[in-house]
């Protein structure tokens, strides 16, 4: 039986329907927010997956083109691989719910959110996040939720919950927050250099709304929720744990403490293999327990050392950054390159400058638009000493690339200031924690090396958190891979000296509070300043000029009515200009012309041709033309790239001319002066005006009707 529940959320009705759709799923609901509608279904396998040591959760956000009243392009006419937007939304849904499944739960869980109707002013992403929490909460799947989610904007000092599309365009903050009633679970943000206090206030404002949403879902769960199923969590065999702790704990501690990741990994892997071989003889059926016991001891000791001994695995203090280095100009033929290194995380970023036609056209289910700045992030297997097949970018690569792009977008110059399409590619050469923030730093270096006049340099850092059950905590600056893997939080903060441009936070515990957020933001700011100092020692500001291998761009405007003169019939004119000058030419509907050429002289030549083609004829100008047609009353002359004017027979010579052919013939070159332009744009020319007047010459007056171009 269908039940519909509703509340007001930021001035719009949020309604959740249960019991009508997808009745065979473990839990399902239809979420409507404004005119957006998302169907969410959560289902779990009946038995745990054997032989794994992780929780197998998959989340998919699917955009249906009919939701926007569109038919997919291409030959197949059906939805294909998910768009980048869909991938990023899937990650938004996944991150706050993943930590809330109980430890030891190994059943496959799948959450599918299908966008069925899209309202640009009512976030379908937020509807999907709320729907996923509700579907899991009312299902029989063990879940320690519910969670809620909202977006926050910041306009003229006011925080706006779930801003409309128009509000988002002028907002200084684009923030998505998810959390439980008690704590914040996930943060994703792009912003225009806001302060730490402004960002903190935005997150806390979001949490106030999240509490209301969670209460709403709890009420739904109370009425229609299924009883949660019983499950047997995976537990480590007690004798296995005791034996490994007794015989190998000290060896594990010794192996894990080393500042060099490679040495540490080699030591722990060798010791782990030794332990497994020895323990299998004693406990041949307990392979999973042996593996889990080693990991648990490692995790416990890393966390204990940090909290109790105040010692990190590489011996740094809580706020100490690993050794930093920055270089630019490594690749001579690229337009700009930067190499950033922080400890054993190393990223090479390369900037390429292109023309308008190189822009990425995003043509998906949502409104089509162009991206003139694009950041791509690649994470090859050798960066962590692994081997695996090289395939197209996964969700992690897409997510990290989008985060770095968001961090730099506020400082990218406008098209009026710098009319280039900009692509930056960050290649992770070595990774030991927070390669995404290293790619922010590397990309800043590459952009400045390429001569892109970015407003300010941007740097990024990742913060971590270690807690225990007694209220003790340690906030770690610049977490490395081991601290990320075994810690409770990964909080990435990017920005300039003047403010935050991007945030991303994921946690593995039941949430964090204001105190943790405030301290993490404060430490991140201090670290960001240190990193910016190192980057400025490599390159303090953008280069004065772009690379000699980058296209020189000349951009100007012409009358839109004259675009056809530049294009010519069938593109003949523009193709002839391109063939002659070897440039690329883009012309937009508003008359904006962009000429790009590595050879500046050729670019200027193309500019002069187009200017000449679109130049307005003015009275008093003199042209070298060619006779195109003879009439009884005069000669038509091509004076300017197909622009014709009439030399009336009376304007051919000072003396009387009986026949036009007595003076000129078709094809003759002729120099003429513009003596008039009528209201219809017809041009009157004179040859006579450029000839010396004979002595004692008395001019005979002859008139003609301009409109009919005939003698009176």
Buried (B, 14 or more C-beta within 10 A) or exposed (E): EEEEBEBEBBEBEBBBBBBEBBEEBBBBBBBBBBEBBBBBBBBBEEEBEEEEEEBBBEBBBBBBBBBBEBEBEEEEEEBEEBBBBBBBBBBBBBBBBBBBBEEBBBBBBBBBBBBBBBBBBBBBBBBBBBBBBBBBBBBBBBBBBBBBBBBBBBBEEEBBBBBBEEBBEEBBBBBBBBBBBEBBBBBBBBBBBBBBEBBBBBBBBBBEBBBBBBEBBBEBBEEBBEEEEEBEEBEBBEEBBEBBBEEBBEBBBEBBBBBEBEEBBBBBEEBBEEBBEBBEEEBEEBBBBBBBBBBBBBBBBBBBBBBEEEBBBBEBEBBBBBEBEBBBBBBEEBBBBBBBBBBBBBBBBBBBBBBBEBBBEBEBBBEEEEBBBBBBBBBEEEBBEEEEEEEEBEBEBBBBBBBBBBBBBBBBBEBEEBBBBBBBBBBBBBBBBBBBBBBBBBBBBBBBBBBBBBBBBBBBBBBBBBBEEEEEBBBBBBBBBBBBBBBBBBBBBBBBBEBBBBBBBBBBBBBBEEEBBBBBBBBBBEBBEBBBEBBBEBBEEBBEEBBEEBBBBBBEEBEEEBBEBBBBEEEEBBEEBBEEBEBBBBBEEEBBBBBBBBEEEBBBBBBEBBEEBBBEBEEEBEBEBBBBEBEEBBBBBBBBBEBBBBBBBBBBBBEEBEEBEEBBEEEEEBBBBBBEBEEEEBBBBBBBBEEEEEEEEEEEEBEBEBEEBEBE
